[in-house]
């Protein structure tokens, strides 16, 4: 999936869970979900479940542990979409 389109979709997914509005406004592939957006671990699970629903993919536990930044999420989503 094209990079900007993927970032836009991820931004929509994480928006309900963010705690730092300024970091959200400047969200990029370098944004960390926990450190920058202040998403707590329980909400991070919700983000992952939402990503699965939106992209119609299955994210394994091993991938979930890595999915802490926008870049990692993009890599995992692209990998899962390519494997479909």
N, C-alpha and C positions, 0 to 999 in steps of 0.2 A: 504494500500500500504506500502511496506517496507520503513523504515525510510530513508535510504541513497538514494534510488531511488527517493523518494519524494523530498528530499533536492536538488538532482541534477536537477530535473525538475524545481523546484522553482528558482534555481540559473539561469537556462537558461531563464526563464521568466523575472526575474528582471534585468538581465544584461544590457539591453538597457537603463534603467532608472537610474542607479546608478550614484552617484556623488563622491563617495569615493572608489577608487580602492583598497586600502589596506584593508578596512573593507570587501569588496566583496571577496577578496582572502581568507579571513578567515571566510567566511560565515558559520554559524552553526545555530542550532535551537534557540539559544539565541540572534541572530542578530535582531535588530530593523530596520524596513524598513526606518523610518524617521530619527531617531537619529543616527544610525550607517551608513547606506548607503546613507543618505541625499536625499532620494527620496521625491520630493515635493508632495503635496496633489493631484494635478491634475494628476501627473504620477502614484500615488498610485491607482487612479481609473482605469487607463490603466492596471496596474498590475492585479487588480482584474478581469477586463474584459478578460485579457489574460488567467488567471487561469481558468475562466469559460470555455473558448474555449478549452484549452488544456485538461482539465479533463472532459469536457462535463457535467458540473454541473451548477446549478443556485445558486448564492450566494445572499441571502436576505440582505436588508439594515442593519438589526440588526447585521448580521455576518460581513458585510463590516466594520462597526464601530469598531469591535474587531480585525480586521485583520491588525495589526500594526507590527507584528513580524513574523519571520519564523515559530516559534512554533505555534502561533495562526493560521497562514495559514495552517500548517500541520494538526492541529486539525480540522479545518473547512473542509478542503478537504477530510480527512478521514471520517468525519461524513457524508458528502454529498455522498461520494462514497458508504458508507455502507447502506445508505437509498435508493440507486438505485434499 
